[in-house]
Structure formats: C-alpha cells, structure tokens
Amino acid sequence: MSDINPCMKHQVVRKAVREFAEAEIGPIAHDVDRDARFPWEVVEKMRPLNFFGLQTPKEYGGADLDTISYAIVIEEISRISAAVGLCLTVHNSVGIYPIVRFGTREQKQRFLPGLASGERIGGFCLTEANAGSDAGGVETHAIKDGDSYILNGTKIFVSNGGVCTTPLIFATVNPIDVRKGFSVFIVEKETPGFSVGEIEDLCGMRANPVSSLFFEDCRVPAVNLLGRPGEGLKIGLNALDTGRLGIAAQALGIAQAAFETSVKFARERHQFGQPIAANQTIQNYLADMATEIAAARLLLYRGCALKDEGKPFSAEAAMAKLYCSGLAMRVCTTAVQIHGGYGYSKEYDVERYFRDAKVTEIYEGTSEIQRMVIARSVLSAPA
Ligand SMILES: Cc1cc2nc3c(=O)[nH]c(=O)nc-3n(C[C@H](O)[C@H](O)[C@H](O)COP(=O)(O)OP(=O)(O)OC[C@H]3O[C@@H](n4cnc5c(N)ncnc54)[C@H](O)[C@@H]3O)c2cc1C
C-alpha cells in the first residue's frame, strides 16, 4: 500500500480511511447490499470524522482536503462498500461543491455547516424521464412568484434520494427556452410540495437509497437560487467535472477490491493438485489487473492534481472516469472468472463488486458521453 502514494500526507489519509472502512463498514457491507438498507449507523460514525465535509472550507466546518486526498477517501470507502462511497461522493462533490463554488456568502453560511457536519445530506438532481444524457430535455420548471419560485416536476434516479435533505434541483425558469432558463435551486426537504418516491430496486449500489423526487407547487425562496437564472448548465457541467473524479475513484476502489479478492482466491483455490495461481493464464489475468489499476490510479490523480492547480481538468476528469469505470468492469469480470462458480454466488463479495461496477459506466455521464467530452477537447486543440 505504501508505494501507491509517494506523498506522506496521502499515505496517512489512505491508512486512516482504510482502517476505518475495514473496521466499521466491512462487517456490514455484504448484508446492507443484500437487504438494500442504507447504513445509518455508519453515517453516525462518519459524521464526527468529517467524511461529509471532505472538501468544504474549514470556516464552514469542513476538512478542506486537496482533491487527491478526496479521491483516496472515496477509493478506500468504495473498496469496502461502493454504495457508501456513492453516498459520500455525491454529497461532497456534486451536492456540496456547487454551493462552495457558486454560492453567495449567505447561502454558504446557511447551508454548508449542516452539510459539512453530515447533519444534512446532499443530492444532485438533473435526470428526468426525458432528460438523461441530454439535460436540454429537462421539464421541471420554476416560475417566479414574488420573492419565491414555484417548482413543479419529477427527478428520477437520485442517488441519496431517500435520505437527502438539501438536494440541488435543476429546473428551467423559462419553459419556452429550457436551456436559456436552465437554473439550479437549493431545496430543503421540509419545503411543502417536496416528496420522495419509492426506493429503486437496482442491480447494484443497493445500500444507497436511489429514488425519484417529486415537486408539486413547491415554493422555494428566491434566495435559494444558486448562481443567476440561466446559469444552470455552467454550474451543472462544472459540478460534473468534479463529480467524475469521485466516480472514477469509486470505480477504482471497486476494481482494487475485486483484484485483492482474486489474488487471495487464486492462492487458496486448488485444482489439479496445485493452487490455480500456479497456472500462467491466471497469473496473466492478475498481472493485467495490477497493471491497469496502477495506470488508472495515475490517470485519476493527474485529473485531481490539475483541479488543485486551478488548471482546466474537464477532459482529464472525463478520461479518468471513462478509463476507471471501464477498468472496474474488466477487472470485476475477470475476478468473477477467476472465482469460477463461486464468483457467481451471492455468498462471495466478488459478485457484488461486479454488479456495483456497471453503473460507474452510466451515471454522471455515460462512457459514450465521456468520449464526447474528450473528443471535443481533442478537436478544439490548435492543429
Ligand atoms: C444508480 C443510479 C444513480 C443515479 N444517480 C443520479 C443522480 O444522483 N442524479 C442524477 O441527476 N442522475 C442520476 N442518475 C442518472 C444517470 O446520470 C443517467 O442514467 C445517465 O446520465 C444516462 O441517462 P439515461 O439513463 O436517460 O440514458 P440515455 O441518455 O437515454 O442514454 C441511453 C444510451 O444512449 C447513449 N447516448 C445518448 N446520447 C448519446 C449521444 N449523443 N451519442 C452517443 N450515445 C448516446 C447513452 O450513452 C446510453 O448508452 C443515476 C442513475 C443510476 C442508474
């Protein structure tokens, strides 16, 4: 583990989070997935340790971590439970970061301390029935009425949906020209007209309460508008750049877990009178996994470092997400293969890793959309 991060600060973060995750989440990770149960007891333990304010400035109660440290935290938590990793990455990146980046002083003072302490949980609500990869299809609208906006619409597939208390809602203030009016609102769960749908019955990430959110004549104070009316696309894309580093870290954590489990199994499982690890085919599988994981980690940390240096990192974040999520699927598929029939059994964690890995290629922009972002950057560079 020590050679993964040459920097002492990052080694310390990794060690501390790994110990916490193994001790506090490890014993229940399998069961909460089986039971599709959100682990509140883990949330209780994470709150005082600042897991909910990973990159929030210290003046609002956060830990103000650099982005490589942030990625390490998400990676190590996801190595044990990707569903808990999902809760943290959505909350800290796309849930909080837009408020840190675009919020007014008053909005920061009102919302950040509660979010950073984990007393309140964030969410990011862009997707709708007719708006997936194309945010231009958003139908949720917010009509100005005095010093409020009246929100109507339905958001689907909201990670943390069943537990979030302060989600960001993307809506248009101009139903005639959706893009022009595209805006973001900080909406508190207690607001009349806000309700939560059934928890989705999903293939993976089952311990995260992904759900729909409904807004019916929901009156949101105008002071909860994040940025200016019409700035939704800018804020959303900016948030997703940051979010994609978190999803890449989550995918990497899943891949790491599947790899470690495979090494252990290959040493222990005997066939033809020897450990299956004695076969060169299995050794090649493990060698390829180790190589790809190391490459993915460097790609991810490059994106994180660029962000911290204040340099453009949009294409690099898309590359990290594209590569790490694809890697997670490849590693998990091979891990199931190494485990043979046991890999297909719910008794073994490798089956969970396999299910959890798939969605990292889908949310916060599918792999096809990441390629669009990367290609745009490639083609816009001077010839
Ligand atoms: C577990 C889970 C959690 C989620 N959490 C959230 C959340 O917290 N907040 C949120 O807002 N959303 C969330 N989502 C939604 C997720 O971001 C969307 O599912 C995703 O963006 C894809 O949108 P879609 O499902 O409508 O697919 P579509 O956009 O309909 O795409 C279908 C297929 O067509 C491809 N495609 C679409 N357009 C193009 C194109 N121009 N070129 C090439 N291929 C294209 C896609 O890549 C995909 O393969 C979540 C989804 C899941 C499954």
The ligand as an SDF file (V2000), in Angstrom:
LIG
                    3D

 53 58  0  0  0  0  0  0  0  0999 V2000
  -27.8640    4.0430   -9.6970 C   0  0  0  0  0  0  0  0  0  0  0  0
  -28.0400    5.3360  -10.4240 C   0  0  0  0  0  0  0  0  0  0  0  0
  -27.8460    6.5220   -9.7420 C   0  0  0  0  0  0  0  0  0  0  0  0
  -28.0110    7.7420  -10.3850 C   0  0  0  0  0  0  0  0  0  0  0  0
  -27.8680    8.9180   -9.6820 N   0  0  0  0  0  0  0  0  0  0  0  0
  -28.1810   10.0940  -10.2780 C   0  0  0  0  0  0  0  0  0  0  0  0
  -28.1840   11.3150   -9.5120 C   0  0  0  0  0  0  0  0  0  0  0  0
  -27.8720   11.3240   -8.3100 O   0  0  0  0  0  0  0  0  0  0  0  0
  -28.5600   12.4540  -10.1250 N   0  0  0  0  0  0  0  0  0  0  0  0
  -28.9270   12.4780  -11.4510 C   0  0  0  0  0  0  0  0  0  0  0  0
  -29.2490   13.5610  -11.9420 O   0  0  0  0  0  0  0  0  0  0  0  0
  -28.9160   11.3440  -12.2030 N   0  0  0  0  0  0  0  0  0  0  0  0
  -28.5690   10.1620  -11.6420 C   0  0  0  0  0  0  0  0  0  0  0  0
  -28.5880    9.0000  -12.3660 N   0  0  0  0  0  0  0  0  0  0  0  0
  -28.9870    9.0540  -13.7760 C   0  0  0  0  0  0  0  0  0  0  0  0
  -27.8170    8.8960  -14.7230 C   0  0  0  0  0  0  0  0  0  0  0  0
  -26.9590   10.0060  -14.6530 O   0  0  0  0  0  0  0  0  0  0  0  0
  -28.4010    8.6710  -16.1290 C   0  0  0  0  0  0  0  0  0  0  0  0
  -28.9820    7.3780  -16.1350 O   0  0  0  0  0  0  0  0  0  0  0  0
  -27.3510    8.7990  -17.2170 C   0  0  0  0  0  0  0  0  0  0  0  0
  -26.9120   10.1360  -17.3400 O   0  0  0  0  0  0  0  0  0  0  0  0
  -27.8580    8.3340  -18.5850 C   0  0  0  0  0  0  0  0  0  0  0  0
  -29.1190    8.8720  -18.8740 O   0  0  0  0  0  0  0  0  0  0  0  0
  -30.3000    7.8960  -19.3290 P   0  0  0  0  0  0  0  0  0  0  0  0
  -30.3910    6.7750  -18.3670 O   0  0  0  0  0  0  0  0  0  0  0  0
  -31.5150    8.7010  -19.5610 O   0  0  0  0  0  0  0  0  0  0  0  0
  -29.7990    7.2770  -20.7030 O   0  0  0  0  0  0  0  0  0  0  0  0
  -29.9040    7.9590  -22.1590 P   0  0  0  0  0  0  0  0  0  0  0  0
  -29.3890    9.3430  -22.1250 O   0  0  0  0  0  0  0  0  0  0  0  0
  -31.2630    7.7270  -22.6940 O   0  0  0  0  0  0  0  0  0  0  0  0
  -28.8690    7.0690  -22.9670 O   0  0  0  0  0  0  0  0  0  0  0  0
  -29.1600    5.7340  -23.4170 C   0  0  0  0  0  0  0  0  0  0  0  0
  -27.9360    5.2550  -24.2040 C   0  0  0  0  0  0  0  0  0  0  0  0
  -27.7320    6.1120  -25.3470 O   0  0  0  0  0  0  0  0  0  0  0  0
  -26.4270    6.6510  -25.3150 C   0  0  0  0  0  0  0  0  0  0  0  0
  -26.4330    8.0080  -25.8590 N   0  0  0  0  0  0  0  0  0  0  0  0
  -27.2600    9.0310  -25.5410 C   0  0  0  0  0  0  0  0  0  0  0  0
  -26.9310   10.1320  -26.2420 N   0  0  0  0  0  0  0  0  0  0  0  0
  -25.8600    9.8000  -26.9970 C   0  0  0  0  0  0  0  0  0  0  0  0
  -25.0360   10.5170  -27.9280 C   0  0  0  0  0  0  0  0  0  0  0  0
  -25.2440   11.7990  -28.2180 N   0  0  0  0  0  0  0  0  0  0  0  0
  -24.0280    9.8580  -28.5110 N   0  0  0  0  0  0  0  0  0  0  0  0
  -23.7930    8.5510  -28.2440 C   0  0  0  0  0  0  0  0  0  0  0  0
  -24.5280    7.8280  -27.3700 N   0  0  0  0  0  0  0  0  0  0  0  0
  -25.5440    8.4470  -26.7580 C   0  0  0  0  0  0  0  0  0  0  0  0
  -26.0220    6.6310  -23.8440 C   0  0  0  0  0  0  0  0  0  0  0  0
  -24.6180    6.6830  -23.6750 O   0  0  0  0  0  0  0  0  0  0  0  0
  -26.6270    5.3210  -23.3960 C   0  0  0  0  0  0  0  0  0  0  0  0
  -25.7920    4.2540  -23.7730 O   0  0  0  0  0  0  0  0  0  0  0  0
  -28.3730    7.7650  -11.7590 C   0  0  0  0  0  0  0  0  0  0  0  0
  -28.5520    6.5550  -12.4530 C   0  0  0  0  0  0  0  0  0  0  0  0
  -28.4000    5.3540  -11.8090 C   0  0  0  0  0  0  0  0  0  0  0  0
  -28.6210    4.0880  -12.5670 C   0  0  0  0  0  0  0  0  0  0  0  0
  1  2  1  0
  2  3  1  0
  2 52  2  0
  3  4  2  0
  4  5  1  0
  4 50  1  0
  5  6  2  0
  6  7  1  0
  6 13  1  0
  7  8  2  0
  7  9  1  0
  9 10  1  0
 10 11  2  0
 10 12  1  0
 12 13  2  0
 13 14  1  0
 14 15  1  0
 14 50  1  0
 15 16  1  0
 16 17  1  0
 16 18  1  0
 18 19  1  0
 18 20  1  0
 20 21  1  0
 20 22  1  0
 22 23  1  0
 23 24  1  0
 24 25  2  0
 24 26  1  0
 24 27  1  0
 27 28  1  0
 28 29  2  0
 28 30  1  0
 28 31  1  0
 31 32  1  0
 32 33  1  0
 33 34  1  0
 33 48  1  0
 34 35  1  0
 35 36  1  0
 35 46  1  0
 36 37  1  0
 36 45  1  0
 37 38  2  0
 38 39  1  0
 39 40  1  0
 39 45  2  0
 40 41  1  0
 40 42  2  0
 42 43  1  0
 43 44  2  0
 44 45  1  0
 46 47  1  0
 46 48  1  0
 48 49  1  0
 50 51  2  0
 51 52  1  0
 52 53  1  0
M  END
$$$$
